[in-house]
Amino acid sequence: MAKIVTALKPESLAECSQLLQAGELVAFPTETVYGLGANALNEKALEKIFLAKGRPKSDPLIVHLSGMVQAESLSEMTAFQRQCFDILGNEFWPGPLTMIVKASGSVPKIVTAGGDSIALRIPNGETALKLLKLVKLPIAAPSANKFGHVSPTTAQHVMDDLGNEEKLIILEQDKDCNIGIESTIIKIMEDDEIHLLRPGFISTIQIASILKKNKITFNLKKVKKTVVSNSSENEKLDSPGQLLTHYSPNIESFILVDENNKNKVTTELFLKKYLKKTILIDFNGKNLKYSEQVLQYYDLSMNGNNLEASKNLFSYLRKSEIIHNAEYILLPDFSEASDEELIAIYDRIFRAASGKYVTFS
């Protein structure tokens, strides 16, 4: 069985560092979610990530660094990539931004899903930074859960999914995962383009602003790619988080469409007689009127706070799937949001529901 150890003890960090150096797996918290870490330069160790998660090798890994200097041996950047990488790294790292640049020949192909680009970030979790500085290695770390399931934001979430991993150590620190959804991912192309591949709490407005301040000429594009199925190893993904079904609880989930938007394409009717079997996850009290009719009611943030909502989303999804007699989850609709933080939260909601919308009949 896996075991949970407290990150507050130096001996726990030392044990985890030694395990990573020896090619074993360690789950640790960041400011976003818990990651399942392995030495990014050890192919046998990396294989263990895919095996533990049930993750297809067409899905690339994010490599976590302790400092920007570690990126030197892992990348071969063009002048444009280097300019943007240095400016954005100095501005937003440590933090929830992942940058994809050209990979060097020293990076195992299992990290890049066979491609020529590598995803890098310096996390801003206290525990993650201590561990990375101690281990002195780049650590590849996707979310520490079974592939496609709801991402973990507590040590117990990791144990629930990966507890049967015999040698797995899970570092616990309650102060981490204060954002609760994964990092923003951008791909810095070799010419003058930057592509947003996954929204997060670092916005395109922030990214564009700092680049303009430094007089960088660039085009920033929001590239929305949703892959319906990852059953084929031939369909290589540019970054994690692009599957239609992802971050998903193990009971049927839908997005509850706003009453003034009932003509949304693919919307189906949801019979109110099912509400007694339904978990309703709300935001800002929008659907509070149904709270007495459902099996369980949660609000991501009663006062409409984006950070509170992002921190609660995965936790509430996991709570919902273990409630006795629960058969359905209804999720809030942010599809018309212009706020990039809400767009990032909605990206996870959309994938948790596999893009399925319902309205009440």
C-alpha positions as CSV (number, residue, x, y, z in Angstrom):
1,M,0.0,0.0,0.0
2,A,1.0,3.6,-0.5
3,K,1.6,5.7,2.5
4,I,1.0,9.4,3.5
5,V,3.8,11.3,5.2
6,T,3.8,14.9,6.4
7,A,5.8,17.4,4.5
8,L,6.3,19.3,7.8
9,K,9.1,16.8,8.8
10,P,12.5,17.3,7.1
11,E,13.0,13.5,7.2
12,S,9.9,13.0,5.0
13,L,11.2,15.4,2.4
14,A,14.6,13.6,2.5
15,E,12.9,10.2,2.1
16,C,11.0,11.5,-0.9
17,S,14.1,13.0,-2.5
18,Q,15.9,9.7,-2.2
19,L,13.1,7.8,-3.7
20,L,12.9,10.1,-6.7
21,Q,16.6,9.9,-7.2
22,A,16.3,6.0,-7.1
23,G,13.7,6.0,-9.8
24,E,10.6,5.7,-7.7
25,L,7.3,7.7,-7.7
26,V,6.4,10.4,-5.2
27,A,3.1,12.3,-5.1
28,F,3.4,15.9,-3.9
29,P,1.2,18.9,-3.7
30,T,1.7,22.1,-5.7
31,E,-0.3,25.3,-5.7
32,T,-2.6,23.8,-8.3
33,V,-3.2,20.0,-7.7
34,Y,-1.2,17.0,-6.5
35,G,1.4,15.7,-8.9
36,L,2.7,12.2,-9.4
37,G,6.4,12.8,-9.8
38,A,9.3,10.8,-11.3
39,N,12.8,11.7,-12.5
40,A,12.2,13.3,-15.9
41,L,15.5,11.9,-17.2
42,N,14.9,8.3,-16.2
43,E,12.8,6.5,-18.7
44,K,12.1,3.5,-16.4
45,A,10.9,5.8,-13.7
46,L,8.6,7.6,-16.2
47,E,7.1,4.3,-17.3
48,K,5.9,3.9,-13.8
49,I,3.8,7.1,-14.0
50,F,1.9,5.8,-17.1
51,L,1.4,2.4,-15.5
52,A,0.2,3.8,-12.2
53,K,-2.2,6.2,-13.8
54,G,-3.3,4.1,-16.7
55,R,-2.3,7.1,-18.9
56,P,-1.8,6.7,-22.6
57,K,1.7,7.6,-23.9
58,S,0.2,10.0,-26.4
59,D,-0.4,12.4,-23.6
60,P,2.8,14.4,-22.8
61,L,4.0,15.2,-19.3
62,I,4.8,18.5,-17.6
63,V,8.3,18.8,-16.2
64,H,8.7,20.7,-12.9
65,L,11.8,22.6,-12.2
66,S,13.4,24.2,-9.1
67,G,14.8,27.1,-11.1
68,M,15.1,28.5,-14.7
69,V,18.6,27.3,-15.1
70,Q,17.4,23.7,-15.2
71,A,15.6,24.5,-18.4
72,E,19.0,24.9,-20.2
73,S,19.8,21.2,-20.7
74,L,16.2,20.3,-21.5
75,S,15.5,22.8,-24.3
76,E,16.9,24.1,-27.5
77,M,15.0,27.4,-28.0
78,T,15.0,29.8,-30.9
79,A,15.7,33.4,-30.2
80,F,12.0,34.2,-30.0
81,Q,11.3,31.3,-27.7
82,R,14.2,32.3,-25.4
83,Q,13.1,35.9,-25.2
84,C,9.5,35.0,-24.3
85,F,10.5,32.2,-22.0
86,D,12.9,34.4,-19.9
87,I,10.5,37.3,-19.7
88,L,7.4,35.2,-18.7
89,G,9.4,32.9,-16.4
90,N,10.9,35.8,-14.5
91,E,7.4,37.4,-14.2
92,F,5.2,34.4,-13.4
93,W,7.4,31.7,-11.9
94,P,7.1,30.2,-9.4
95,G,3.5,30.0,-10.4
96,P,0.7,28.3,-12.3
97,L,2.1,28.8,-15.8
98,T,3.4,26.0,-18.0
99,M,5.5,26.9,-21.1
100,I,6.0,24.6,-24.0
101,V,9.2,25.1,-26.0
102,K,11.5,23.1,-28.3
103,A,13.0,20.1,-26.4
104,S,16.6,19.1,-26.4
105,G,17.9,15.7,-27.4
106,S,18.5,14.7,-23.8
107,V,14.7,14.6,-23.0
108,P,13.2,11.1,-23.2
109,K,10.5,10.8,-25.9
110,I,8.1,9.4,-23.3
111,V,8.0,12.9,-21.7
112,T,7.0,14.6,-25.0
113,A,4.7,11.9,-26.3
114,G,7.1,11.4,-29.2
115,G,7.1,15.1,-30.2
116,D,9.8,17.7,-30.3
117,S,8.5,20.0,-27.5
118,I,8.7,20.0,-23.8
119,A,6.3,21.5,-21.2
120,L,8.1,23.2,-18.3
121,R,7.1,25.0,-15.1
122,I,8.3,26.1,-11.7
123,P,5.4,25.4,-9.2
124,N,4.6,27.8,-6.4
125,G,3.7,25.3,-3.7
126,E,5.8,25.4,-0.6
127,T,6.2,21.6,-0.5
128,A,6.9,21.3,-4.2
129,L,9.7,23.9,-4.1
130,K,11.3,22.4,-1.1
131,L,11.3,18.9,-2.7
132,L,12.5,20.1,-6.1
133,K,15.4,22.0,-4.5
134,L,16.4,19.0,-2.4
135,V,16.2,16.4,-5.2
136,K,18.1,18.6,-7.7
137,L,16.4,16.9,-10.6
138,P,13.7,17.9,-13.1
139,I,10.6,16.0,-12.1
140,A,7.8,15.0,-14.5
141,A,4.5,15.2,-12.7
142,P,1.0,14.8,-14.1
143,S,-1.9,14.9,-11.7
144,A,-1.7,12.1,-9.1
145,N,-4.9,10.3,-10.0
146,K,-6.2,7.6,-12.3
147,F,-6.2,8.9,-15.9
148,G,-9.3,10.9,-16.7
149,H,-10.6,11.0,-13.1
150,V,-11.1,14.1,-11.0
151,S,-7.8,15.7,-10.2
152,P,-6.6,15.4,-6.6
153,T,-6.3,18.4,-4.2
154,T,-5.7,16.4,-1.0
155,A,-3.4,13.6,0.0
156,Q,-6.5,11.4,0.6
157,H,-7.7,12.0,-3.0
158,V,-4.4,10.6,-4.1
159,M,-4.7,7.6,-1.7
160,D,-8.2,6.9,-3.0
161,D,-6.9,6.6,-6.6
162,L,-3.4,5.3,-6.2
163,G,-3.4,3.6,-2.8
164,N,-2.5,0.2,-4.2
165,E,0.8,1.5,-5.5
166,E,3.2,-0.4,-3.2
167,K,6.1,1.9,-3.0
168,L,4.3,5.2,-3.5
169,I,4.9,8.0,-0.9
170,I,2.3,10.8,-0.7
171,L,3.6,14.0,0.8
172,E,0.8,15.8,2.7
173,Q,0.7,19.6,3.2
174,D,-2.7,21.2,3.8
175,K,-1.5,24.7,2.9
176,D,-0.9,23.7,-0.7
177,C,-3.3,23.4,-3.6
178,N,-4.8,26.8,-2.9
179,I,-5.7,27.3,-6.6
180,G,-7.2,23.8,-7.1
181,I,-7.1,23.6,-10.9
182,E,-4.2,23.0,-13.2
183,S,-1.8,25.5,-14.6
184,T,-2.3,27.7,-17.7
185,I,-0.4,26.1,-20.7
186,I,1.0,28.1,-23.5
187,K,3.2,26.9,-26.4
188,I,5.8,29.4,-27.6
189,M,6.2,28.7,-31.2
190,E,9.5,29.0,-33.0
191,D,8.5,32.1,-34.9
192,D,6.4,35.0,-33.5
193,E,3.3,33.1,-32.2
194,I,2.2,32.0,-28.8
195,H,-0.7,29.5,-28.5
196,L,-2.9,29.2,-25.4
197,L,-3.6,25.4,-25.1
198,R,-5.2,25.3,-21.6
199,P,-6.7,28.2,-19.7
200,G,-5.7,28.7,-16.0
201,F,-5.2,31.4,-13.4
202,I,-2.5,33.2,-15.4
203,S,-4.5,34.9,-18.1
204,T,-3.7,35.8,-21.7
205,I,-4.2,39.5,-20.7
206,Q,-1.4,39.1,-18.1
207,I,0.8,37.3,-20.6
208,A,0.3,39.8,-23.4
209,S,0.8,42.7,-21.1
210,I,4.2,41.7,-19.8
211,L,5.4,40.8,-23.4
212,K,4.3,44.2,-24.7
213,K,5.9,46.0,-21.8
214,N,9.2,44.3,-22.9
215,K,8.5,45.3,-26.6
216,I,8.2,41.8,-27.9
217,T,6.4,41.4,-31.2
218,F,4.0,38.4,-31.1
219,N,0.7,37.0,-32.0
220,L,-1.2,35.3,-29.2
221,K,-3.8,32.7,-30.3
222,K,-6.3,30.7,-28.2
223,V,-6.1,27.2,-29.7
224,K,-9.0,25.2,-28.5
225,K,-8.5,21.5,-29.2
226,T,-10.9,18.9,-27.8
227,V,-10.0,15.3,-28.6
228,V,-13.1,13.1,-28.4
229,S,-11.2,9.9,-27.7
230,N,-7.6,9.0,-26.8
231,S,-8.0,5.3,-27.6
232,S,-5.5,5.8,-30.5
233,E,-1.8,6.2,-29.7
234,N,-1.5,7.8,-33.1
235,E,-3.2,11.0,-32.0
236,K,-0.5,12.8,-30.2
237,L,-1.6,15.6,-27.9
238,D,0.1,19.0,-27.7
239,S,-0.5,19.3,-24.0
240,P,-2.4,17.6,-21.2
241,G,-6.1,18.5,-20.6
242,Q,-7.3,18.3,-24.2
243,L,-9.5,15.3,-24.0
244,L,-13.3,15.8,-24.1
245,T,-13.8,13.5,-21.1
246,H,-11.4,14.5,-18.4
247,Y,-11.5,15.6,-14.7
248,S,-14.5,13.3,-14.6
249,P,-16.4,11.8,-11.6
250,N,-17.6,8.3,-11.9
251,I,-21.3,9.2,-12.1
252,E,-23.2,10.9,-14.9
253,S,-22.5,14.6,-15.1
254,F,-24.2,17.4,-17.0
255,I,-24.0,21.2,-17.4
256,L,-27.2,22.9,-16.4
257,V,-27.9,25.5,-19.0
258,D,-29.1,28.9,-18.1
259,E,-32.9,29.4,-18.6
260,N,-32.3,32.2,-21.0
261,N,-30.0,30.0,-23.1
262,K,-32.1,26.9,-23.7
263,N,-31.4,26.8,-27.4
264,K,-27.8,25.8,-26.9
265,V,-26.8,23.1,-29.3
266,T,-26.7,19.5,-27.9
267,T,-29.0,20.4,-24.9
268,E,-31.2,17.6,-23.6
269,L,-34.1,17.6,-21.2
270,F,-33.5,16.7,-17.6
271,L,-36.6,15.5,-15.8
272,K,-37.2,17.1,-12.4
273,K,-38.2,13.8,-11.0
274,Y,-34.5,12.8,-11.1
275,L,-33.6,15.7,-8.7
276,K,-33.8,13.4,-5.6
277,K,-31.0,11.4,-7.2
278,T,-29.0,14.5,-8.2
279,I,-26.1,16.5,-6.7
280,L,-26.4,20.1,-7.7
281,I,-23.1,22.1,-7.8
282,D,-23.9,25.8,-8.1
283,F,-22.0,29.1,-8.2
284,N,-23.0,32.4,-6.5
285,G,-26.3,31.0,-5.5
286,K,-27.7,31.0,-9.0
287,N,-29.7,27.8,-8.7
288,L,-30.3,28.0,-4.9
289,K,-34.1,27.7,-5.5
290,Y,-33.5,24.0,-6.3
291,S,-31.4,23.2,-3.2
292,E,-34.3,21.7,-1.3
293,Q,-35.3,19.4,-4.2
294,V,-32.0,17.7,-4.8
295,L,-30.1,15.0,-2.9
296,Q,-27.2,17.3,-2.1
297,Y,-26.5,21.0,-2.9
298,Y,-23.0,22.5,-3.0
299,D,-22.0,26.0,-4.0
300,L,-18.5,26.6,-5.4
301,S,-18.6,30.1,-3.9
302,M,-21.8,31.7,-2.4
303,N,-20.3,35.1,-3.0
304,G,-19.0,34.5,-6.5
305,N,-15.3,34.3,-5.6
306,N,-13.3,32.7,-8.5
307,L,-10.4,31.5,-6.4
308,E,-12.8,29.9,-3.9
309,A,-14.7,28.2,-6.7
310,S,-11.6,26.8,-8.4
311,K,-10.3,25.5,-5.0
312,N,-13.7,23.7,-4.4
313,L,-14.5,22.3,-7.8
314,F,-12.5,19.0,-7.8
315,S,-13.2,18.5,-4.1
316,Y,-17.0,18.8,-4.6
317,L,-16.9,16.5,-7.6
318,R,-15.1,13.8,-5.5
319,K,-17.5,14.3,-2.6
320,S,-20.5,14.0,-5.0
321,E,-19.4,10.6,-6.5
322,I,-19.4,8.9,-3.1
323,I,-22.8,10.2,-1.8
324,H,-25.2,7.3,-1.3
325,N,-28.0,7.0,-4.0
326,A,-26.4,9.8,-6.2
327,E,-26.9,9.1,-9.9
328,Y,-26.4,12.5,-11.5
329,I,-24.3,15.7,-11.1
330,L,-25.5,19.0,-12.4
331,L,-22.8,21.6,-12.9
332,P,-22.9,25.4,-13.4
333,D,-22.8,27.0,-16.9
334,F,-20.1,29.5,-17.4
335,S,-20.1,29.2,-21.2
336,E,-20.8,32.9,-21.7
337,A,-18.2,34.1,-19.3
338,S,-15.6,36.6,-20.4
339,D,-13.6,36.5,-17.2
340,E,-10.5,34.3,-17.9
341,E,-10.5,32.7,-14.4
342,L,-14.1,31.6,-14.9
343,I,-13.2,30.4,-18.4
344,A,-10.5,28.2,-16.8
345,I,-12.9,26.8,-14.3
346,Y,-15.5,26.2,-17.0
347,D,-12.9,24.3,-19.1
348,R,-12.7,21.7,-16.3
349,I,-16.5,21.7,-15.8
350,F,-17.0,21.1,-19.6
351,R,-14.7,18.1,-19.6
352,A,-16.0,16.7,-16.4
353,A,-19.4,16.6,-18.1
354,S,-18.0,15.4,-21.4
355,G,-19.5,18.5,-23.0
356,K,-23.1,17.4,-22.2
357,Y,-25.7,20.1,-21.5
358,V,-29.2,19.8,-20.1
359,T,-32.1,22.0,-19.2
360,F,-35.1,21.2,-17.0
361,S,-38.2,20.1,-18.9
